[in-house]
Amino acid sequence: MPTRAIPTRAIPTRAIRTRGVSVRFDVRAAVVVAVLVVAALAASVVLIGTGDFDIPTADVIRTLLGNGDPGQEFIINDLRLPRVVVGLLVGASLGLGGALFQSISRNPLGSPDVLGIGQGSTAGALLMIVIFQGSANEVAGGALVGGLVTGAAMYLLAWKQGVHGYRLVLVGIGVNAFALAVNGYLLTKADLVDAARAVVWMTGSLNGRDWEQVWPLLTLCAVLLPLVVAHARPLRMLEMGDDTAYALGVPVERTRIVLMGSAVLLTAAATAAAGPVSFVALTAPQLARRLTRSPGPNLLPAMCMGATLLIVADWASQRVFGADQLPVGVVTGVLGGVYLLWLLATERKAGRI
């Protein structure tokens, strides 16, 4: 499904030169990032105050600044804040991972949801649940290993004098189908208790998340984000094709391996922390691109959009459906399905499909 090209001259940019270094600054993209950051933080404050014991927004802010009473400090800092931080990190990781995969494959459908990374992580987690009856940390480790193994297998199967976007998407769809079959087989072999536990994990949820899930994911994001940003310019060259990138001096395969490895790690770690939260990696980069109206990977806007989407979806899962609180993965699945239908309708109306 091709996306509409946006003329570069319509995008307000400024060149910043310092000691011989020239950097193009996209004003609209910077404004979008700032607005999304503010929206994510505001939604986080509202979400922290949401629950069986509602806390006013002013009290939430006061407690986060260290001026709350002991009861509110326990509820906010020990119970609710870790869940919100995990949601922000998972959404940001999925948004960034989706933007990387879509840029590498040069296809808006080339996201971890479609290419099988999420299902591969699910297979690793189900293996730990069904076969080894593992603890929560062991299940998270299995999800991380499963995602890494799936990413490596996908890259090797797609390799033929390099990895090209069309072949990568086709191989990813096949890997996704195989991982789905493995997951179905594991569920049929599970007893009732393990099957119920597996199904709950497979929906994608932030319930019960604490600081143990925050620190590994935060550390991984702190390591990978500078690495990805450093490769943003070569990634933009890759979007013009391997031959053009070679001609411009980009080490194509090395860049692709580094960025694909980063995307797989981000997606697998997010899945390990919250389960397979669907559609965030697919929709966040596309929504960010539409807001910025900018060509290229839009890495930071996609990351901020992913965080905002997941936090808003988590708030909706607790408030919109009354007493029936839903896992956040169910809400993102509904929102993602609606977005895909809208996108198909607009593309068809424009005559592009």
C-alpha positions in Angstrom: 0.0 0.0 0.0 2.0 3.0 -1.2 1.9 6.2 0.7 1.5 9.5 -1.0 4.7 11.4 -1.7 5.0 14.7 0.0 6.8 17.5 -1.8 9.9 18.5 0.2 9.5 22.2 -0.7 6.2 22.3 1.2 7.9 21.4 4.4 9.3 24.4 6.5 13.0 23.6 7.3 15.9 25.6 8.5 19.6 25.0 8.2 21.7 25.3 11.3 25.5 25.7 10.7 28.0 25.4 13.5 31.7 25.1 12.9 31.4 23.7 9.5 28.6 21.2 10.5 25.2 21.8 8.7 22.0 20.3 10.1 18.5 20.7 8.6 15.9 21.4 11.2 12.3 20.5 10.3 10.2 23.1 12.2 6.9 21.2 11.7 8.4 17.9 12.9 9.8 19.6 16.0 6.4 21.1 16.8 4.7 17.7 16.4 7.2 16.0 18.7 6.7 18.7 21.3 3.0 18.4 21.1 3.1 14.6 21.4 5.4 14.8 24.4 3.1 17.2 26.2 0.1 15.0 25.3 1.8 11.8 26.5 2.8 13.4 29.8 -0.7 14.9 30.3 -2.3 11.6 29.6 0.1 9.9 32.0 -0.9 12.2 34.8 -4.6 11.6 34.1 -3.9 7.8 34.0 -2.0 7.8 37.3 -5.1 9.4 38.9 -7.4 6.8 37.4 -8.4 3.7 39.3 -10.6 2.3 42.1 -9.4 5.2 44.2 -9.4 8.3 42.0 -6.8 11.0 42.8 -7.3 14.6 41.5 -4.8 15.8 39.0 -3.4 18.5 41.3 -2.7 15.8 44.0 -1.0 13.6 41.4 1.4 16.4 40.3 2.0 17.3 44.0 2.8 13.7 44.9 5.1 13.2 41.9 7.0 16.3 43.0 7.5 14.8 46.4 4.9 16.7 48.4 2.0 14.2 48.7 0.8 12.4 51.8 2.0 8.9 52.6 -1.1 7.1 51.3 -1.1 8.9 48.0 2.7 8.3 47.6 2.2 4.6 48.0 -0.6 4.4 45.5 1.1 6.6 42.9 4.8 5.8 43.3 4.6 2.1 44.1 1.4 1.0 42.3 0.5 3.2 39.4 3.6 5.1 38.3 5.5 1.9 37.2 2.6 0.8 35.0 2.5 4.2 33.3 6.3 4.3 32.8 6.2 0.7 31.3 3.3 1.9 29.0 5.3 4.9 27.8 8.5 2.8 27.2 6.6 0.0 25.4 4.7 2.4 23.2 7.9 4.3 22.3 9.7 1.1 21.6 7.0 -0.2 19.4 6.6 3.1 17.5 10.4 3.3 16.9 10.7 -0.3 16.0 7.8 0.0 13.5 9.3 3.1 11.9 12.6 1.3 11.4 11.0 -1.8 9.9 8.8 0.3 7.6 11.7 2.4 6.4 14.0 -0.6 5.9 11.4 -2.5 3.9 10.1 0.7 2.2 6.6 -0.6 2.8 4.0 0.9 5.3 2.9 -2.7 6.1 6.4 -3.8 7.0 5.8 -3.6 10.7 6.6 -6.1 13.5 2.9 -7.0 13.6 3.0 -8.3 10.0 6.6 -9.6 9.8 6.2 -12.0 12.7 8.5 -10.5 15.4 5.6 -10.2 17.8 4.4 -13.7 17.1 7.9 -15.0 17.5 8.2 -13.3 20.9 4.8 -14.9 21.8 6.1 -18.3 20.8 9.1 -17.9 23.1 6.8 -16.8 26.0 4.3 -19.7 25.4 7.2 -22.2 25.4 8.2 -21.0 28.8 4.6 -21.1 30.1 3.4 -24.4 28.6 6.6 -26.5 28.6 8.6 -25.2 31.5 5.9 -23.5 33.7 8.3 -20.6 34.0 8.0 -17.6 36.3 7.1 -14.1 35.1 10.8 -13.2 34.6 11.4 -16.4 32.7 8.4 -15.8 30.5 9.8 -12.3 29.7 13.2 -13.8 28.9 11.6 -16.4 26.6 9.7 -13.6 24.8 12.9 -11.7 24.3 14.8 -14.7 23.0 11.9 -15.7 20.8 11.8 -12.3 19.1 15.6 -12.3 18.5 15.5 -15.8 17.0 12.6 -14.9 14.8 14.4 -11.7 13.6 17.6 -13.6 12.8 15.7 -16.3 10.9 13.8 -13.7 8.9 17.0 -11.9 7.9 18.7 -15.2 6.9 15.7 -16.4 4.9 15.4 -13.0 3.1 19.1 -12.9 2.3 20.1 -13.1 -1.4 23.0 -10.9 -2.2 21.5 -8.5 0.3 18.1 -8.1 1.9 15.5 -6.2 -0.1 12.2 -4.7 1.1 9.8 -6.8 -1.0 11.5 -10.1 -0.2 11.7 -9.1 3.5 8.0 -8.5 3.7 7.1 -11.8 1.9 9.5 -13.8 4.2 8.1 -12.0 7.2 4.5 -12.9 6.3 5.6 -16.5 6.0 7.5 -16.4 9.3 4.4 -14.8 11.0 2.2 -17.7 9.7 4.7 -20.3 11.0 4.9 -18.6 14.4 1.1 -18.5 14.6 0.9 -22.2 13.9 3.5 -22.9 16.6 1.6 -20.8 19.1 -1.6 -22.7 18.3 0.1 -26.0 18.7 1.5 -25.0 22.1 -1.9 -23.8 23.3 -3.4 -27.2 22.4 -0.8 -29.0 24.5 -1.3 -26.8 27.5 -3.4 -27.8 30.5 -6.3 -25.5 31.5 -4.4 -23.4 34.0 -1.4 -22.8 31.7 -3.7 -22.2 28.7 -5.6 -19.5 30.7 -2.4 -17.9 31.8 -1.1 -17.9 28.2 -4.2 -16.4 26.7 -4.1 -13.6 29.3 -0.5 -12.9 28.4 -1.2 -13.0 24.6 -3.8 -10.2 24.8 -1.2 -7.6 25.8 -1.7 -6.0 29.2 -0.1 -3.5 31.6 -1.8 -4.9 34.6 0.5 -5.7 37.5 3.6 -4.1 36.0 6.1 -2.8 38.5 9.6 -1.4 38.5 11.2 -4.8 37.6 9.8 -4.3 34.1 10.8 -0.7 33.9 14.6 -0.8 34.4 15.5 -3.4 31.7 13.4 -1.7 29.1 14.6 1.7 30.1 18.3 0.6 29.9 17.7 -1.0 26.5 16.0 2.2 25.1 18.8 4.4 26.5 21.4 2.2 24.7 19.6 1.8 21.4 18.1 5.3 20.9 21.5 7.1 20.4 22.6 4.2 18.1 19.4 4.5 16.0 19.6 8.3 15.8 23.2 8.1 14.7 22.1 6.0 11.8 19.1 8.1 10.8 20.8 9.8 7.9 22.0 6.5 6.4 18.5 5.1 6.9 17.1 8.0 4.9 19.6 7.1 2.1 18.5 3.5 2.2 14.9 4.6 1.5 16.1 5.7 -1.9 17.3 2.2 -2.8 20.5 0.2 -2.2 22.2 1.4 -5.4 21.7 5.0 -4.6 22.8 4.5 -1.0 26.0 2.7 -2.2 26.7 5.6 -4.5 26.4 8.0 -1.6 28.9 6.0 0.4 26.5 4.3 2.8 27.6 0.8 4.1 24.3 -0.7 3.2 24.3 -4.1 4.7 26.1 -3.0 7.9 23.6 -0.2 8.4 20.6 -2.5 7.7 21.9 -5.1 10.2 22.4 -2.6 12.9 19.0 -1.0 12.4 17.1 -4.3 12.0 18.8 -5.6 15.1 17.8 -2.5 17.0 14.2 -2.8 15.8 14.0 -6.5 16.7 15.4 -5.8 20.2 13.0 -2.9 20.8 10.0 -5.0 19.7 11.0 -8.1 21.5 11.7 -6.2 24.7 8.4 -4.4 24.5 6.6 -7.7 24.0 8.5 -9.2 26.9 7.4 -6.3 29.2 3.7 -6.1 28.2 2.8 -8.9 25.9 2.0 -8.6 22.2 0.3 -5.2 22.1 -1.0 -5.1 18.5 -1.1 -2.3 15.9 0.9 0.3 17.7 4.0 -0.5 15.7 2.0 -0.4 12.5 -0.1 2.8 13.0 2.2 5.1 15.0 4.8 5.7 12.2 2.0 6.3 9.7 0.2 8.7 11.9 3.4 10.5 12.7 4.2 10.8 9.0 0.8 12.3 8.3 1.2 14.9 11.1 4.7 15.9 10.2 4.1 15.8 6.4 7.7 15.0 6.1 9.5 12.3 4.1 12.0 10.0 5.7 11.7 7.6 8.7 10.3 10.2 11.2 11.9 8.2 14.0 11.3 10.6 17.0 7.7 11.5 16.0 6.9 7.8 15.6 8.4 7.0 19.0 6.4 9.8 20.7 3.2 8.8 18.8 3.6 5.2 20.0 4.0 6.3 23.6 0.9 8.6 23.4 -1.2 6.0 21.7 -0.5 3.3 24.3 -1.1 5.6 27.2 -4.4 6.9 25.8 -5.4 3.3 24.9 -4.7 2.2 28.5 -6.8 5.0 29.9 -9.6 4.0 27.5 -9.4 0.4 28.6 -10.0 1.5 32.2 -12.7 4.2 31.7 -14.6 3.8 28.4 -16.0 0.3 29.0 -17.4 0.9 32.5 -16.8 -1.8 35.0 -15.4 -4.2 32.4 -11.8 -3.2 32.2 -10.1 -4.5 29.1 -6.4 -5.4 28.4 -4.7 -2.6 26.5 -3.9 -4.9 23.7 -7.7 -5.3 22.9 -8.2 -1.5 22.7 -5.1 -1.0 20.4 -6.4 -3.9 18.2 -9.8 -2.1 17.8 -8.2 1.3 17.1 -5.7 -0.3 14.7 -8.4 -2.1 12.8 -10.5 1.1 12.5 -7.4 3.0 11.3 -6.6 0.3 8.6 -10.2 0.4 7.3 -10.1 4.2 7.2 -6.7 4.1 5.4 -8.0 1.6 2.8 -11.1 3.7 2.2 -9.1 6.9 1.7 -6.5 5.2 -0.6 -9.3 3.7 -2.7 -11.1 7.0 -2.9 -7.9 8.6 -4.1 -7.5 5.9 -6.8 -4.3 4.6 -5.4 -5.6 1.0 -4.8 
